[in-house]
Amino acid sequence: FAHAETIIPFITLLGLLRDPVPIYANSSSQTISNRLWRTSVISTFTANTKMLLYNCSQGSSPLFLVKLMHNEKEYQFPKCQKMYCDLQELIAIYSDEIGYDFNELCQARDIQTTDWKTV
């Protein structure tokens, strides 16, 4: 949960609710009415964005999936192919935007064998 001044830059970083075409002053009323980027809906005063981590590992095959929710509604990560994004893929997608080393930040030496309950 956070104020609009925190949520809106985060949603922008994720690429969520990005309109397929830019909105201009001379855009049609239909284009304006159907736009995705609406700050009055994205974060009126406060909002919540959460990422749910699922451990789907089986045997020695680790698999962690992440689901994105914003204001209690499910969203697909814009650059992921599925609603439940593979954690490794998610890290690769956003590592350049974030600008830091995930393993160093989380002190995880090997993400494949990390016990997520203790991280």
TAQUI-V634337 format. One record per residue. PHI is phi in whole degrees, 0 to 359 (NA if undefined). PSI is psi in degrees with one decimal (NA if undefined). NEAR is the number of other ideal C-beta (glycine too) atoms within 12 Angstrom. Layout:
BEGIN
phi->PHI psi->PSI near->NEAR
phi->PHI psi->PSI near->NEAR
END
This chain:
BEGIN
phi->NA psi->137.0 near->15
phi->199 psi->169.5 near->20
phi->282 psi->164.2 near->15
phi->305 psi->-36.9 near->23
phi->295 psi->-16.9 near->15
phi->260 psi->-43.5 near->19
phi->294 psi->-45.4 near->28
phi->298 psi->-45.4 near->27
phi->297 psi->-34.7 near->18
phi->293 psi->-44.4 near->27
phi->298 psi->-38.2 near->32
phi->297 psi->-44.8 near->21
phi->302 psi->-42.0 near->22
phi->290 psi->-21.4 near->30
phi->82 psi->16.0 near->21
phi->282 psi->145.0 near->32
phi->60 psi->32.3 near->29
phi->277 psi->127.9 near->20
phi->289 psi->144.7 near->18
phi->292 psi->-25.6 near->12
phi->228 psi->147.3 near->15
phi->295 psi->151.8 near->14
phi->263 psi->129.2 near->20
phi->239 psi->166.4 near->11
phi->300 psi->-29.7 near->8
phi->262 psi->14.4 near->9
phi->295 psi->151.5 near->15
phi->294 psi->156.4 near->13
phi->296 psi->-31.0 near->10
phi->294 psi->-44.0 near->10
phi->299 psi->-44.6 near->18
phi->295 psi->-41.9 near->18
phi->293 psi->-30.2 near->11
phi->261 psi->10.5 near->15
phi->293 psi->151.2 near->23
phi->275 psi->-37.9 near->23
phi->279 psi->98.4 near->23
phi->229 psi->102.8 near->18
phi->299 psi->-27.1 near->19
phi->291 psi->-18.5 near->12
phi->257 psi->-40.3 near->19
phi->299 psi->-46.8 near->31
phi->202 psi->90.8 near->28
phi->296 psi->-51.6 near->15
phi->221 psi->-49.8 near->18
phi->229 psi->161.3 near->16
phi->204 psi->174.7 near->28
phi->223 psi->138.7 near->23
phi->230 psi->130.0 near->32
phi->222 psi->152.8 near->20
phi->240 psi->121.7 near->26
phi->262 psi->127.3 near->21
phi->260 psi->124.9 near->23
phi->247 psi->130.2 near->18
phi->268 psi->104.7 near->19
phi->251 psi->22.3 near->19
phi->295 psi->145.5 near->20
phi->228 psi->121.0 near->8
phi->60 psi->-126.8 near->7
phi->266 psi->9.2 near->8
phi->258 psi->96.8 near->11
phi->288 psi->137.6 near->22
phi->211 psi->116.3 near->22
phi->244 psi->127.4 near->29
phi->245 psi->149.0 near->25
phi->234 psi->133.1 near->32
phi->245 psi->138.9 near->26
phi->258 psi->133.1 near->34
phi->228 psi->140.2 near->22
phi->227 psi->124.2 near->30
phi->50 psi->46.4 near->25
phi->67 psi->16.3 near->13
phi->242 psi->136.5 near->17
phi->287 psi->138.3 near->20
phi->226 psi->149.0 near->28
phi->272 psi->136.4 near->22
phi->302 psi->127.3 near->33
phi->306 psi->-32.9 near->25
phi->261 psi->5.5 near->23
phi->262 psi->152.5 near->27
phi->273 psi->-14.5 near->13
phi->227 psi->161.0 near->16
phi->298 psi->-41.6 near->18
phi->262 psi->107.9 near->26
phi->270 psi->135.7 near->32
phi->297 psi->132.4 near->26
phi->303 psi->-42.2 near->33
phi->299 psi->-41.2 near->21
phi->294 psi->-41.9 near->20
phi->298 psi->-43.2 near->30
phi->298 psi->-43.9 near->27
phi->296 psi->-39.9 near->18
phi->296 psi->-46.1 near->24
phi->259 psi->0.5 near->27
phi->298 psi->-36.9 near->18
phi->291 psi->-40.3 near->13
phi->294 psi->-37.2 near->18
phi->283 psi->-39.4 near->18
phi->78 psi->25.9 near->11
phi->215 psi->163.9 near->13
phi->277 psi->116.8 near->14
phi->303 psi->-48.0 near->23
phi->296 psi->-37.7 near->17
phi->292 psi->-44.4 near->13
phi->298 psi->-44.7 near->14
phi->270 psi->-0.8 near->20
phi->55 psi->36.5 near->13
phi->260 psi->115.0 near->21
phi->289 psi->-41.2 near->13
phi->221 psi->105.6 near->12
phi->298 psi->-25.4 near->26
phi->291 psi->-25.0 near->17
phi->242 psi->8.3 near->15
phi->293 psi->136.3 near->22
phi->273 psi->101.0 near->16
phi->295 psi->-15.8 near->21
phi->288 psi->-21.8 near->7
phi->253 psi->-5.3 near->9
phi->279 psi->NA near->19
END
